[in-house]
Amino acid sequence: MRAKHSGTDARSAVHFEKPVPPPPQHQQKPPAPQPGTYVVQVPKDKVFRVPPPENARLFQHYTRRADCSCLRACLYLAVAVLSLAVVLAAAVGVVYLAFKPRQPAYSVVSLAVSGLAGVSNASAPGPLSPGFAATVRADNSANGKVGVHYDGAGSRVAVSYEGVSLADGAWPAFYQAPCNITVFVAKAKGTGIRFSERERGQMAAAERLRSVPFDVDITVPVRLQLGGVRTWAVQVTVRCAMTVDRLAASAKVVSRPCDVNVPFLFRSEELTPPMQEKMANG
C-alpha cells in the first residue's frame, strides 16, 4: 500500500509548465561612427562658395594698381599735350615777332552789270540771268616779308540785291608776293532769277536815281608764306556794300564801303570808308 501510494505521489510530482518567455530586449542605439574621411558628391550648381577674406584684399590691391596706372597714363598724356601746346605757342610767337604779318587791304574798284537791262520792263517779267564782273584790288604792301596764297577751291563771290541772291562765282587762285598790289576781276553769274513786281519797281526807281545798291560777299581761303614756311589755310571774308549808277557794263561805282574779317594771324588795322576810298582810287 505504501508503494502504491508512493507511485501515486511520484506521478503527481511530475507536471508540465509553460515556458516562460524571455524578457523583452531593449532597443540598442546604433554605435557612433568611427572618425574618418568621408567623400560627399554634390552637384556643381548646388555649391555656393564664400571667398576667403584674403581674396577681397587682393582684389582691392590689384584694383588700386590699375587705377594708379590709368591716372599715371592720363597725367603723362596731359603733360605731353601741354608741352606740345607750349612749344607751338612759342613757335607762333617767334614767327609773329619776326615777320609781323599785317592784314592786306581789299576793295572793289568797279562792278560791271549785265543781264538786268529788262528789269524795268513790266511786260516781260520772265526769269533773268544777271552777270557781274567785280574788279577787286588786293593790297599787300604793308607786309614786307609775308606773301599770301589765295586758294580758288572753297572760295565764293556772291552778289545780292535787297537780300535776293543774284549771282555766284569764285575767287581766282594766285600768289601775292610781299609789298605787292594785285588788281583782278572776279566774275559771278546767275540764272533763272525772278523778281517780284515790287522788287522790279524798286530796282527801276533806284536806277532812275543813279543809285542801285548791291551787296558783294567774298570768302576765300588764304595761306601765309613766312619765309620757307607755308601756314595752314584760314578764311578771309569781305563784305562790300556797292552802289552803282546804272545796270550796265559801264556802271560807275558811287559808294564802296567794305568790311574785312581776317583771322588772328594778321595784325588788323581799322580802315574807315574814306581811307578805303583813297586806297581803291590809288
NURO-539879 format. One record per atom (N, C-alpha, C): x, y, z; residue in three letters. Coordinates in steps of 0.1 Angstrom, whole numbers, padded with zeros to 4 digits, always signed. Layout:
% NURO-539879
XYZALA;...
END
This chain:
% NURO-539879
+0009-0012+0000MET;+0000+0000+0000MET;+0009+0012+0000MET;+0019+0011+0007ARG;+0028+0023+0007ARG;+0034+0025-0006ARG;+0038+0014-0012ALA;+0044+0015-0025ALA;+0035+0022-0035ALA;+0023+0018-0035LYS;+0013+0024-0044LYS;+0011+0038-0041LYS;+0010+0041-0029HIS;+0009+0055-0025HIS;+0021+0063-0030HIS;+0032+0056-0029SER;+0044+0063-0034SER;+0044+0066-0049SER;+0039+0056-0056GLY;+0038+0058-0070GLY;+0029+0069-0074GLY;+0018+0069-0066THR;+0008+0080-0069THR;+0014+0093-0066THR;+0022+0094-0056ASP;+0028+0107-0053ASP;+0038+0111-0063ASP;+0045+0100-0068ALA;+0056+0103-0079ALA;+0049+0109-0091ALA;+0038+0103-0095ARG;+0031+0108-0107ARG;+0026+0122-0105ARG;+0021+0124-0093SER;+0016+0137-0091SER;+0027+0148-0090SER;+0039+0143-0087ALA;+0050+0153-0086ALA;+0055+0157-0100ALA;+0053+0149-0111VAL;+0058+0153-0124VAL;+0047+0160-0131VAL;+0049+0173-0134HIS;+0039+0181-0142HIS;+0046+0190-0152HIS;+0039+0195-0162PHE;+0045+0203-0173PHE;+0041+0217-0171PHE;+0050+0226-0172GLU;+0047+0240-0171GLU;+0050+0247-0184GLU;+0043+0258-0187LYS;+0046+0266-0200LYS;+0059+0273-0199LYS;+0066+0273-0210PRO;+0079+0280-0209PRO;+0077+0295-0207PRO;+0085+0300-0199VAL;+0084+0315-0196VAL;+0091+0323-0207VAL;+0084+0332-0214PRO;+0090+0340-0225PRO;+0101+0348-0220PRO;+0112+0349-0228PRO;+0123+0358-0223PRO;+0119+0372-0222PRO;+0125+0379-0213PRO;+0122+0393-0212PRO;+0125+0401-0224PRO;+0116+0411-0227PRO;+0119+0419-0240PRO;+0132+0426-0239PRO;+0139+0425-0250GLN;+0152+0432-0251GLN;+0150+0447-0254GLN;+0157+0455-0248HIS;+0157+0470-0250HIS;+0164+0473-0263HIS;+0158+0483-0271GLN;+0164+0487-0284GLN;+0177+0494-0282GLN;+0187+0489-0288GLN;+0200+0495-0286GLN;+0203+0506-0296GLN;+0210+0517-0292LYS;+0213+0527-0301LYS;+0224+0522-0311LYS;+0224+0527-0323PRO;+0235+0523-0333PRO;+0248+0529-0328PRO;+0258+0522-0330PRO;+0271+0526-0325PRO;+0275+0539-0332PRO;+0282+0548-0325ALA;+0287+0560-0331ALA;+0297+0557-0342ALA;+0296+0565-0353PRO;+0306+0562-0364PRO;+0320+0565-0359PRO;+0329+0557-0364GLN;+0343+0560-0361GLN;+0348+0572-0369GLN;+0357+0579-0363PRO;+0362+0591-0370PRO;+0370+0586-0383PRO;+0368+0594-0394GLY;+0375+0591-0406GLY;+0372+0601-0417GLY;+0375+0598-0429THR;+0373+0607-0440THR;+0362+0602-0449THR;+0352+0611-0452TYR;+0341+0608-0460TYR;+0341+0617-0472TYR;+0337+0612-0484VAL;+0336+0619-0496VAL;+0321+0620-0500VAL;+0317+0633-0501VAL;+0303+0636-0504VAL;+0302+0643-0517VAL;+0295+0638-0527GLN;+0294+0643-0540GLN;+0281+0652-0541GLN;+0283+0664-0544VAL;+0272+0674-0545VAL;+0272+0680-0559VAL;+0261+0682-0566PRO;+0261+0688-0580PRO;+0267+0702-0579PRO;+0274+0706-0590LYS;+0281+0718-0591LYS;+0272+0730-0589LYS;+0260+0729-0595ASP;+0251+0740-0594ASP;+0245+0742-0580ASP;+0247+0733-0571LYS;+0243+0734-0557LYS;+0253+0739-0548LYS;+0265+0741-0553VAL;+0277+0745-0545VAL;+0278+0760-0544VAL;+0278+0766-0533PHE;+0279+0780-0531PHE;+0292+0783-0523PHE;+0301+0790-0530ARG;+0314+0793-0523ARG;+0314+0807-0517ARG;+0320+0808-0506VAL;+0322+0821-0500VAL;+0337+0823-0501VAL;+0341+0834-0508PRO;+0356+0836-0510PRO;+0362+0840-0497PRO;+0374+0836-0495PRO;+0380+0839-0482PRO;+0383+0854-0482PRO;+0385+0860-0470PRO;+0388+0874-0469PRO;+0400+0879-0476PRO;+0411+0870-0477GLU;+0423+0875-0484GLU;+0420+0878-0499GLU;+0410+0871-0505ASN;+0407+0874-0519ASN;+0402+0889-0521ASN;+0394+0894-0511ALA;+0389+0907-0512ALA;+0401+0917-0511ALA;+0411+0914-0502ARG;+0423+0923-0501ARG;+0431+0923-0514ARG;+0432+0911-0520LEU;+0440+0910-0533LEU;+0432+0918-0544LEU;+0419+0917-0544PHE;+0411+0924-0554PHE;+0413+0939-0553PHE;+0412+0944-0540GLN;+0414+0958-0538GLN;+0428+0963-0542GLN;+0438+0954-0539HIS;+0452+0957-0542HIS;+0454+0959-0557HIS;+0449+0949-0565TYR;+0451+0950-0579TYR;+0442+0961-0586TYR;+0431+0964-0580THR;+0422+0975-0585THR;+0429+0988-0583THR;+0435+0990-0571ARG;+0443+1002-0569ARG;+0454+1004-0579ARG;+0461+0993-0581ARG;+0472+0993-0591ARG;+0467+0997-0605ARG;+0456+0992-0609ALA;+0451+0995-0622ALA;+0447+1010-0623ALA;+0440+1015-0612ASP;+0436+1029-0612ASP;+0448+1038-0612ASP;+0458+1034-0605CYS;+0471+1042-0605CYS;+0477+1042-0619CYS;+0477+1031-0626SER;+0483+1031-0639SER;+0475+1040-0649SER;+0462+1039-0648CYS;+0454+1048-0657CYS;+0456+1063-0654CYS;+0456+1066-0641LEU;+0459+1080-0637LEU;+0473+1085-0642LEU;+0482+1076-0641ARG;+0496+1079-0645ARG;+0497+1081-0660ARG;+0490+1073-0667ALA;+0490+1074-0682ALA;+0483+1087-0686ALA;+0472+1090-0680CYS;+0465+1103-0683CYS;+0473+1115-0679CYS;+0480+1114-0668LEU;+0489+1125-0664LEU;+0500+1127-0675LEU;+0506+1116-0679TYR;+0517+1117-0689TYR;+0512+1123-0702TYR;+0499+1119-0706LEU;+0494+1124-0718LEU;+0491+1139-0717LEU;+0485+1143-0706ALA;+0482+1157-0704ALA;+0495+1166-0704ALA;+0505+1160-0698VAL;+0518+1168-0698VAL;+0524+1169-0712VAL;+0523+1158-0720ALA;+0528+1158-0734ALA;+0520+1168-0742ALA;+0506+1168-0741VAL;+0498+1177-0749VAL;+0501+1192-0745VAL;+0503+1194-0732LEU;+0506+1208-0727LEU;+0519+1212-0732LEU;+0529+1203-0732SER;+0542+1207-0736SER;+0542+1210-0751SER;+0535+1202-0759LEU;+0534+1205-0773LEU;+0527+1218-0776LEU;+0516+1221-0768ALA;+0509+1234-0770ALA;+0519+1246-0767ALA;+0527+1244-0756VAL;+0536+1255-0753VAL;+0547+1257-0764VAL;+0552+1246-0769VAL;+0561+1247-0780VAL;+0555+1254-0792VAL;+0543+1250-0796LEU;+0537+1256-0807LEU;+0534+1271-0805LEU;+0529+1274-0793ALA;+0527+1288-0790ALA;+0540+1296-0790ALA;+0551+1291-0785ALA;+0564+1297-0786ALA;+0568+1299-0801ALA;+0566+1289-0809ALA;+0570+1290-0823ALA;+0561+1301-0830ALA;+0548+1301-0827VAL;+0540+1311-0834VAL;+0544+1325-0829VAL;+0547+1326-0816GLY;+0552+1339-0811GLY;+0565+1344-0818GLY;+0574+1335-0820VAL;+0587+1338-0826VAL;+0584+1343-0841VAL;+0576+1335-0848VAL;+0573+1338-0862VAL;+0565+1352-0862VAL;+0556+1354-0853TYR;+0548+1366-0853TYR;+0558+1378-0851TYR;+0567+1377-0842LEU;+0576+1388-0839LEU;+0586+1390-0851LEU;+0590+1379-0857ALA;+0600+1380-0868ALA;+0594+1386-0881ALA;+0581+1382-0884PHE;+0576+1386-0897PHE;+0565+1397-0896PHE;+0559+1398-0884LYS;+0549+1408-0882LYS;+0538+1409-0893LYS;+0531+1398-0895PRO;+0521+1398-0906PRO;+0510+1408-0903PRO;+0507+1416-0914ARG;+0496+1426-0913ARG;+0485+1422-0923ARG;+0474+1428-0920GLN;+0462+1425-0928GLN;+0462+1431-0941GLN;+0461+1424-0952PRO;+0460+1430-0965PRO;+0447+1438-0966PRO;+0447+1448-0975ALA;+0435+1456-0977ALA;+0428+1452-0990ALA;+0415+1451-0989TYR;+0407+1447-1001TYR;+0396+1457-1004TYR;+0394+1460-1017SER;+0383+1469-1021SER;+0379+1465-1034SER;+0366+1468-1037VAL;+0360+1466-1051VAL;+0361+1479-1058VAL;+0369+1479-1069VAL;+0371+1491-1076VAL;+0359+1494-1085VAL;+0354+1484-1092SER;+0342+1486-1101SER;+0334+1474-1101SER;+0322+1475-1106LEU;+0312+1464-1107LEU;+0304+1465-1120LEU;+0308+1457-1130ALA;+0301+1457-1143ALA;+0289+1448-1142ALA;+0277+1453-1146VAL;+0265+1446-1145VAL;+0259+1443-1159VAL;+0254+1430-1161SER;+0248+1426-1173SER;+0236+1417-1170SER;+0227+1417-1180GLY;+0215+1408-1178GLY;+0204+1414-1171GLY;+0205+1426-1166LEU;+0194+1433-1159LEU;+0188+1444-1166LEU;+0191+1446-1179ALA;+0186+1457-1186ALA;+0170+1457-1187ALA;+0164+1445-1187GLY;+0150+1445-1189GLY;+0142+1444-1176GLY;+0149+1447-1165VAL;+0142+1445-1152VAL;+0130+1455-1150VAL;+0131+1467-1157SER;+0120+1477-1156SER;+0109+1474-1166SER;+0111+1464-1174ASN;+0100+1461-1184ASN;+0090+1452-1178ASN;+0079+1458-1174ALA;+0068+1451-1168ALA;+0061+1441-1177ALA;+0062+1443-1190SER;+0055+1434-1199SER;+0062+1421-1201SER;+0075+1420-1197ALA;+0083+1408-1199ALA;+0089+1404-1185ALA;+0080+1399-1176PRO;+0085+1396-1162PRO;+0091+1382-1161PRO;+0098+1378-1172GLY;+0103+1364-1172GLY;+0116+1363-1163GLY;+0122+1351-1162PRO;+0134+1350-1155PRO;+0146+1357-1161PRO;+0155+1362-1153LEU;+0167+1369-1158LEU;+0179+1361-1154LEU;+0190+1364-1162SER;+0203+1358-1159SER;+0213+1369-1157SER;+0214+1374-1145PRO;+0223+1386-1143PRO;+0238+1381-1142PRO;+0247+1390-1146GLY;+0261+1387-1145GLY;+0268+1399-1140GLY;+0279+1396-1132PHE;+0286+1407-1126PHE;+0301+1404-1127PHE;+0309+1415-1130ALA;+0323+1414-1130ALA;+0329+1424-1121ALA;+0333+1419-1109ALA;+0339+1428-1099ALA;+0354+1429-1100ALA;+0358+1441-1102THR;+0373+1444-1102THR;+0377+1446-1088THR;+0386+1437-1083VAL;+0390+1437-1069VAL;+0404+1441-1068VAL;+0407+1449-1058ARG;+0421+1454-1055ARG;+0426+1448-1042ARG;+0436+1440-1043ALA;+0442+1434-1031ALA;+0456+1440-1028ALA;+0457+1447-1017ASP;+0469+1454-1014ASP;+0477+1447-1003ASP;+0488+1442-1006ASN;+0497+1435-0996ASN;+0510+1443-0994ASN;+0509+1456-0996SER;+0521+1464-0995SER;+0526+1466-0980SER;+0517+1464-0971ALA;+0520+1465-0957ALA;+0529+1454-0952ALA;+0530+1443-0959ASN;+0538+1432-0955ASN;+0551+1431-0963ASN;+0562+1434-0956GLY;+0575+1433-0963GLY;+0581+1419-0964GLY;+0576+1410-0956LYS;+0582+1397-0956LYS;+0572+1385-0957LYS;+0559+1389-0958VAL;+0548+1379-0958VAL;+0541+1379-0972VAL;+0541+1367-0978GLY;+0533+1365-0990GLY;+0520+1358-0987GLY;+0511+1359-0996VAL;+0497+1354-0994VAL;+0493+1345-1006VAL;+0490+1332-1003HIS;+0485+1323-1013HIS;+0469+1323-1012HIS;+0463+1326-1023TYR;+0448+1325-1024TYR;+0444+1313-1030TYR;+0436+1305-1024ASP;+0431+1292-1029ASP;+0417+1294-1036ASP;+0417+1291-1049GLY;+0404+1292-1056GLY;+0394+1282-1051GLY;+0398+1270-1047ALA;+0389+1259-1042ALA;+0384+1263-1029ALA;+0371+1264-1027GLY;+0365+1268-1015GLY;+0362+1282-1014GLY;+0365+1290-1024SER;+0362+1304-1024SER;+0348+1307-1030SER;+0343+1319-1027ARG;+0330+1323-1032ARG;+0329+1338-1033ARG;+0323+1342-1044VAL;+0320+1356-1047VAL;+0305+1356-1049VAL;+0297+1363-1041ALA;+0282+1363-1042ALA;+0278+1377-1043ALA;+0268+1380-1052VAL;+0262+1393-1053VAL;+0247+1392-1050VAL;+0241+1401-1042SER;+0227+1401-1039SER;+0222+1415-1039SER;+0208+1415-1041TYR;+0201+1428-1041TYR;+0190+1427-1031TYR;+0190+1435-1020GLU;+0180+1436-1010GLU;+0177+1422-1004GLU;+0187+1414-1002GLY;+0186+1401-0997GLY;+0183+1390-1007GLY;+0181+1393-1020VAL;+0178+1384-1030VAL;+0191+1380-1037VAL;+0195+1367-1036SER;+0207+1362-1043SER;+0206+1363-1058SER;+0216+1370-1064LEU;+0216+1372-1079LEU;+0226+1363-1086LEU;+0238+1362-1081ALA;+0248+1355-1088ALA;+0259+1350-1079ALA;+0266+1339-1083ASP;+0277+1333-1076ASP;+0289+1331-1085ASP;+0300+1332-1079GLY;+0313+1330-1086GLY;+0324+1325-1077GLY;+0336+1326-1082ALA;+0348+1321-1074ALA;+0359+1331-1075ALA;+0367+1331-1064TRP;+0379+1340-1064TRP;+0390+1333-1071TRP;+0397+1339-1080PRO;+0408+1332-1087PRO;+0419+1329-1078PRO;+0426+1318-1081ALA;+0437+1313-1073ALA;+0450+1320-1078ALA;+0458+1326-1069PHE;+0471+1332-1072PHE;+0479+1334-1060PHE;+0492+1337-1062TYR;+0501+1340-1051TYR;+0504+1355-1052TYR;+0503+1362-1040GLN;+0506+1376-1039GLN;+0519+1378-1031GLN;+0529+1383-1037ALA;+0542+1384-1031ALA;+0542+1396-1021ALA;+0552+1396-1012PRO;+0552+1408-1003PRO;+0554+1421-1010PRO;+0549+1432-1004CYS;+0549+1445-1010CYS;+0543+1446-1024CYS;+0532+1439-1026ASN;+0526+1438-1039ASN;+0511+1442-1038ASN;+0507+1448-1049ILE;+0493+1452-1051ILE;+0488+1445-1064ILE;+0477+1437-1062THR;+0472+1430-1074THR;+0458+1434-1076THR;+0454+1437-1089VAL;+0441+1440-1093VAL;+0436+1430-1102VAL;+0425+1424-1100PHE;+0420+1413-1108PHE;+0405+1414-1109PHE;+0399+1405-1117VAL;+0384+1405-1119VAL;+0379+1392-1114VAL;+0369+1393-1106ALA;+0361+1381-1101ALA;+0347+1381-1106ALA;+0344+1371-1114LYS;+0331+1371-1121LYS;+0321+1362-1113LYS;+0308+1366-1114ALA;+0297+1359-1108ALA;+0285+1359-1118ALA;+0278+1347-1118LYS;+0268+1346-1128LYS;+0256+1339-1121LYS;+0244+1344-1125GLY;+0231+1338-1120GLY;+0222+1334-1131GLY;+0213+1325-1129THR;+0204+1320-1139THR;+0190+1318-1133THR;+0180+1321-1141GLY;+0166+1318-1136GLY;+0162+1327-1124GLY;+0166+1339-1124ILE;+0163+1348-1113ILE;+0150+1355-1116ILE;+0140+1354-1107ARG;+0127+1361-1109ARG;+0126+1371-1098ARG;+0121+1383-1102PHE;+0118+1394-1093PHE;+0103+1396-1092PHE;+0099+1399-1080SER;+0085+1403-1078SER;+0083+1416-1084SER;+0070+1420-1086GLU;+0066+1433-1092GLU;+0072+1444-1083GLU;+0071+1442-1070ARG;+0076+1453-1061ARG;+0091+1454-1063ARG;+0099+1443-1063GLU;+0113+1444-1065GLU;+0117+1450-1078GLU;+0110+1447-1089ARG;+0112+1453-1102ARG;+0111+1468-1101ARG;+0100+1472-1095GLY;+0097+1487-1093GLY;+0108+1494-1085GLY;+0112+1487-1074GLN;+0123+1494-1066GLN;+0136+1495-1074GLN;+0140+1484-1081MET;+0152+1485-1089MET;+0152+1495-1100MET;+0140+1496-1107ALA;+0139+1506-1117ALA;+0139+1520-1112ALA;+0133+1522-1100ALA;+0133+1536-1094ALA;+0148+1539-1089ALA;+0155+1529-1084ALA;+0169+1532-1080ALA;+0178+1535-1092ALA;+0175+1529-1103GLU;+0183+1532-1115GLU;+0181+1546-1120GLU;+0168+1550-1119ARG;+0165+1564-1123ARG;+0172+1574-1114ARG;+0174+1570-1101LEU;+0180+1579-1092LEU;+0196+1578-1092LEU;+0201+1569-1101ARG;+0215+1567-1102ARG;+0221+1562-1089ARG;+0214+1553-1083SER;+0219+1547-1070SER;+0213+1533-1068SER;+0218+1523-1074VAL;+0214+1509-1073VAL;+0223+1502-1063VAL;+0218+1497-1052PRO;+0226+1491-1042PRO;+0228+1476-1045PRO;+0240+1471-1043PHE;+0243+1456-1044PHE;+0252+1453-1032PHE;+0251+1441-1027ASP;+0260+1436-1017ASP;+0269+1425-1023ASP;+0282+1427-1021VAL;+0292+1418-1027VAL;+0298+1411-1015VAL;+0296+1398-1014ASP;+0302+1390-1003ASP;+0313+1380-1008ASP;+0325+1381-1003ILE;+0336+1373-1007ILE;+0342+1365-0996ILE;+0344+1352-0999THR;+0350+1343-0989THR;+0361+1336-0996THR;+0373+1336-0991VAL;+0384+1330-0998VAL;+0394+1324-0987VAL;+0399+1312-0989PRO;+0409+1306-0980PRO;+0423+1311-0984PRO;+0430+1315-0974VAL;+0444+1321-0977VAL;+0454+1313-0968VAL;+0466+1312-0974ARG;+0478+1307-0966ARG;+0489+1317-0967ARG;+0495+1319-0955LEU;+0506+1329-0955LEU;+0519+1322-0958LEU;+0528+1329-0965GLN;+0541+1324-0968GLN;+0551+1331-0960GLN;+0556+1325-0949LEU;+0566+1331-0940LEU;+0579+1325-0942LEU;+0587+1332-0951GLY;+0600+1326-0955GLY;+0598+1313-0963GLY;+0604+1302-0957GLY;+0602+1289-0964GLY;+0591+1281-0958GLY;+0583+1287-0949VAL;+0572+1280-0943VAL;+0558+1285-0948VAL;+0549+1276-0951ARG;+0536+1280-0956ARG;+0526+1275-0945ARG;+0518+1284-0940THR;+0509+1281-0929THR;+0496+1273-0934THR;+0488+1270-0925TRP;+0476+1263-0928TRP;+0466+1273-0934TRP;+0455+1269-0940ALA;+0445+1277-0946ALA;+0436+1283-0936ALA;+0434+1296-0937VAL;+0424+1303-0929VAL;+0414+1311-0938VAL;+0402+1314-0933GLN;+0392+1320-0941GLN;+0393+1335-0939GLN;+0393+1342-0951VAL;+0391+1357-0951VAL;+0378+1360-0957VAL;+0370+1369-0951THR;+0357+1373-0956THR;+0357+1388-0958THR;+0351+1392-0969VAL;+0350+1406-0973VAL;+0335+1409-0977VAL;+0330+1419-0971ARG;+0316+1423-0975ARG;+0316+1438-0979ARG;+0312+1440-0991CYS;+0312+1454-0996CYS;+0298+1458-1000CYS;+0293+1469-0995ALA;+0280+1475-0999ALA;+0282+1484-1011ALA;+0280+1479-1023MET;+0283+1486-1035MET;+0270+1494-1039MET;+0273+1506-1045THR;+0262+1513-1051THR;+0266+1518-1065THR;+0259+1514-1075VAL;+0263+1518-1089VAL;+0252+1527-1095VAL;+0256+1534-1105ASP;+0247+1545-1111ASP;+0238+1539-1122ASP;+0241+1527-1127ARG;+0232+1521-1137ARG;+0234+1506-1138ARG;+0225+1499-1145LEU;+0225+1485-1146LEU;+0231+1482-1160LEU;+0244+1484-1161ALA;+0251+1482-1174ALA;+0265+1479-1171ALA;+0272+1474-1182ALA;+0286+1471-1181ALA;+0295+1483-1178ALA;+0290+1495-1182SER;+0297+1507-1180SER;+0293+1514-1167SER;+0287+1507-1158ALA;+0283+1513-1145ALA;+0295+1518-1137ALA;+0292+1529-1131LYS;+0302+1536-1122LYS;+0298+1533-1108LYS;+0309+1531-1099VAL;+0306+1529-1085VAL;+0305+1542-1078VAL;+0293+1544-1071VAL;+0291+1556-1064VAL;+0296+1555-1049VAL;+0295+1543-1043SER;+0299+1541-1030SER;+0304+1526-1028SER;+0315+1524-1020ARG;+0320+1511-1019ARG;+0326+1508-1005ARG;+0319+1511-0994PRO;+0325+1507-0981PRO;+0326+1492-0980PRO;+0337+1487-0975CYS;+0339+1473-0973CYS;+0343+1469-0958CYS;+0338+1458-0954ASP;+0342+1453-0941ASP;+0350+1440-0943ASP;+0362+1440-0937VAL;+0371+1428-0939VAL;+0372+1421-0926VAL;+0370+1408-0926ASN;+0372+1400-0914ASN;+0383+1390-0916ASN;+0393+1391-0909VAL;+0405+1382-0911VAL;+0408+1375-0898VAL;+0415+1364-0898PRO;+0418+1356-0886PRO;+0429+1363-0878PRO;+0432+1357-0866PHE;+0441+1363-0857PHE;+0455+1364-0861PHE;+0459+1356-0872LEU;+0473+1357-0876LEU;+0477+1370-0881LEU;+0468+1378-0885PHE;+0471+1392-0890PHE;+0470+1402-0879PHE;+0477+1412-0880ARG;+0476+1424-0872ARG;+0466+1433-0879ARG;+0454+1434-0874SER;+0444+1442-0881SER;+0445+1457-0879SER;+0442+1464-0890GLU;+0442+1479-0889GLU;+0428+1483-0894GLU;+0422+1492-0886GLU;+0409+1497-0890GLU;+0410+1506-0902GLU;+0401+1503-0912LEU;+0401+1512-0924LEU;+0387+1518-0924LEU;+0387+1531-0923THR;+0374+1538-0924THR;+0371+1540-0939THR;+0358+1542-0942PRO;+0354+1543-0956PRO;+0362+1554-0964PRO;+0366+1565-0959PRO;+0374+1575-0967PRO;+0388+1568-0970PRO;+0394+1561-0960MET;+0407+1555-0963MET;+0405+1544-0974MET;+0394+1537-0973GLN;+0392+1526-0983GLN;+0390+1532-0997GLN;+0383+1544-0997GLU;+0381+1550-1010GLU;+0394+1555-1016GLU;+0402+1560-1007LYS;+0415+1565-1012LYS;+0424+1554-1017LYS;+0424+1543-1009MET;+0432+1531-1014MET;+0427+1526-1027MET;+0413+1525-1028ALA;+0407+1519-1040ALA;+0411+1528-1053ALA;+0411+1541-1050ASN;+0414+1550-1062ASN;+0429+1551-1064ASN;+0437+1545-1056GLY;+0452+1545-1058GLY;+0458+1558-1053GLY;
END
